[in-house]
Amino acid sequence: MDIAEVVAATGWSAQQIRDLEAAGVVPRAERAPNGYRRFTAAHVRDLRAYRQLAYAVGPVDARRALRGIRTLPPAEAVALLSAFHVRLAREREQALAARAALAAVSGEAATDAPPVEADAMTITELARALGVNASALRFWEREGLVAPERIATSAGTARRYPLAAIREARITVALRAAGYRVPEVREAVTALRELREVGASLAALDARLAAVGRRTLALLAVGAVLAEIVDSRTGQGS
């Protein structure tokens, strides 16, 4: 099979195929007497696998994985691939946690206007607004659930709750009332902090979850090919 046939079979350009070969994504092609590369069905299989894996985990990790499963001890190669499933599961859990947090205050999380100084609250004002004790807010702060600012006062420092901290406190109240334990609330609040680009929209989080689902399906689909490559190095059949 020459490179033009591989281009037709995979959709990669000739230069991309040469680059992926040089990067170790596919095995080195044999050379014909005239110096041209001669490819096999395994090259086509691996190039197609790379496309799916790159979609699932990103091109950098996909290149690393396809090199690794040919060079690492089989047990390490399997662990490398398993880690991708763990990572995608963690991404899904993070998005679900953030969604639960945002859904708890869905009518209050987004604002059309930028925050201003007057939006901030003192600990007394926030405790009164939420119907909790100030000691509860201090406990939540120690547990990493709410992150107020500290401002200088004539008596030293005082807590100041900007909109982000107020939202965290509202999330904490809502999730605790729903039966969430402190570690679960912490996970939800942390996820929402980390997913800043989708932190104000349930629709964006739903889109993220859908994307993780599609990437997971791609990883599952390519799994048989990756397993075949690893298994071929053990000298055993499946």
Secondary structure, 3 states (H helix, E strand, C coil): CCHHHHHHHHCCCHHHHHHHHHCCCCCCCEECCCCCEECCHHHHHHHHHHHHHHHHHCHHHHHHHHHHHHHCCHHHHHHHHHHHHHHHHHHHHHHHHHHHHHHHCCCCCCCCCCCCHHHCEEHHHHHHHHCCCHHHHHHHHHCCCCCCEEEEECCEEEEEECHHHHHHHHHHHHHHHCCCCHHHHHHHHHHHHHCHHHCCCHHHHHHHHHHHHHHHHHHHHHHHHHHHHHHHCCCCCC
